[in-house]
Amino acid sequence: MNGPHDLGGQMGFGPVAPEKDEPCFHAEWEKRVLGMTLSSGAFGAWSIDESRHARENIPPADYLAASYYEIWTRALEVLLKRHGFVTDEEINTGHRQVEGTTPKRVLKAEMVPSVLAGGGPCDRPVETTPRFAAGDRVRTKNFNPTTHTRLPRYARAKSGRVEAIQGSYVFPDDNAHRKGENPQWLYTVVFDGSEIWGEGADPTLTVSIDAWESYLERA
């Protein structure tokens, strides 16, 4: 979907200002939010793609006024309520009121190192052969869904070149909405800066994105 999370190429938000020697967390509560998000995700009730879409659906004014982990917190509340683990009253009071959904699994402290080390692989086999090859000229499709997509708004309807075939992976646009994993081939596509940013762009600049096969057509 198009929303406040998709800032590529938008003016008026000021320059990116990296913080020198930035810490992993700026406050103790951020550590807890990360822990709650990972442990709640281990319940097995939603996918990473559904969690991303929950963040994207935060109202723009609230999203842009929030810090990184505030966005995570608000999305986690949405997911926990959506899947029946908590109610609004329980969130407001901090106390359990009713019997909620039973998790499929619970992430215990002794399990954390191995679970984090294993990650969440999303590569999946497909029966088809890749439609495109390295070096092919392609063009991204132009669409503006209200649902989840991993094709950035700034890279739609743009011509580029396939640099590499990365393999076949879960298709997030479907997986976010419980339509199945429906894996597709994933490609790294490179665009000239002028194709993305237009006249006056740095001529030495290129932009690379990873694009699922259904995002692409031959140029």
N, C-alpha and C positions, 0 to 999 in steps of 0.2 A: 504494500500500500504506500501511497504518498503521505508523508507525515513529517513531524518535527525531527525524527531520527535520521532522516535522509537529507543531510545538509550539503552534500557535494555540489560546489559551484554556486551556492546561494550567497548573495552579498548582504552586508548589513550586520553580520554577526562578529565582526572584528577578526583580527589575525589569530592564528593558533599560537599560543604562548607556552611552550614546554616549560615545566618547572624543573629547575636544576636539582639533581639528586632527590627527585620526588620519591617520597616513601610509598610503600605498597598501600598503606591505609593512612588516612588523615585523622581518623578518630577511632576509638575503641569499638564504637557501635558498628562501624563498617565491617569489622572482622565478623561480628555476629551475623550481619546480613548475609555475607558470603557463606558462612556456615549454614544458616537457615535455608538459603536458596539451594545449596548443594544437597543437603540432607532431605529437603522436601522433594527435590527432583528425583531422589532415590526411591520415593514412594512408588514410582512407576505409573503415575496417573496421567502425566503429560510428557511431551517431547520437548527438546530444546527449541524446536521451531515454534511450537505453541507458546513457549515462554517468551520468545522474541516478539511474537505477534502481540502478546499481552502488553509488553513494554511500548510497542508502537502505538497502541490504542489509548495510551494516556493522553488526555486532552492537551493540545499543543501548548497552551499557556502554562499548565502545570509541568509538562515535560521540560520546557525550556528554563523554567525557574528552579528545577530540581538538580541536585548533584547526582553523580553516577549511581551511587548506592541508594539514594532516595528513589530513583527510578526502579531499581531492582526491588526495593521494598514494596512499592505500590503495585508492581506487576505480580509479586508473590502473593499479596493479599487477594488480588483478583483470581489467581489460579487456585488458591486454597479454598476460596468461597465457591468458585465454579464447580469444583470437584467434591464439594461436600465435606471438607475437612474442618472448616470453621464457619462461624456465622459472623455477621456484622457486630452483634452484641458481644460475642466472645473477643473479637478484635478490640472493641472499645473498652471492655472491662479487664481484659487480660486474664479471664478465668473461663474454664470450660463450663458450658451450659447444657449441652446435649451430646448424645452419642453420635460422633461423626463417622465418615467413611473410614474403613479399615485399610491401612496401607498394604500394598502387595508385598513390600519389603521395608525394613528399617535399617538405616545406615548407623551401625554402632561404632563407638570410638575406635575400637581395635581394628575395624575394617577400613578405616579412612585411608591409610597409606596405600594399601593395595588397590583400592577402588580408584583413587586419584591417579595412581601410576598406570592403571589400565586404561583410563580415559573413557571416551564414548565413541568408539570407531563407527563411522557412518558409511564406509565403503561397502557396496553390495554388488553382487554379480548381475549382469544383464545378458540376455540372449542375443541382442542385436550387435552388429559391428558399428564402430564410430562412423557417423555420417561425414565428419570433417577430418582433415589431416593437418599436421603442422605445415604452415605456409599458406594455407587456404585463406582467401579473402572472404570475410563474412560481414554481415550486418545484423545488429541487434534489433529485435522487434520493438515496436512502439506500443506499449500498453500501460494502463494506469489502473490496476486492480484495487478494489477496496480490501482484498484479502492479502495474505503475506506473499512477498516475493523477495528474492535475493538479487534481482537485477536492479542496480542503482538507478535512480531517476535520471541522473546526469549522463548515463551511458546508454540510454534508449535511443533507437533510431540512429545509431552511429556505426560507421564502417571501420573495421579493424582487421587484424591478421591473427590467425590461430598460431600461438607460439608452442603450445604443448597440449597433449591429451593427458589429463591427470588421472583418469580411471572412471569408474562408475560409482555414483553416490546417491544416497537418499535424496529425493526431490523435495526440498523444503516447502515449496508452494502448496503441495498437497499434504505433506506430513503435518504441517501446522494446523490443518483443519480436519484431521482424522480421516483422510481419504486414502490412507495407505502410504507406504514408503515410496513406491513407484520409482525406483532408481533410474537414473539417466547418466549418459556420458557427460563428463565435466571437462571443460576446456579452459586454458588460460588464453585470453585474447588481449592483444596489445593495440592501443589506439595512439595515434599521433596527438600531441597536445592541442593542435589547432582543430582537430576533429571534435574534441571534447569541449574545449574552452573558446574556440572561435578565433577570429582575427585578432592579432596582437598577442596571442599565446606564445610562450617561450618555444622557439623552434626546436630546441634540443630536448624538450619534455616529451615523455611518453607515459601513458597510464595503462596499467594492466588490471584486468578483473578476471575472476573465475566465473564462467558462465555455463549454465546447464544447456544441454543440446536444444531443448525446446525454446530457448531464448533466441536462437540464432537461425539465420537463413543465409543463403549464398549471396554475396555482394555482386 
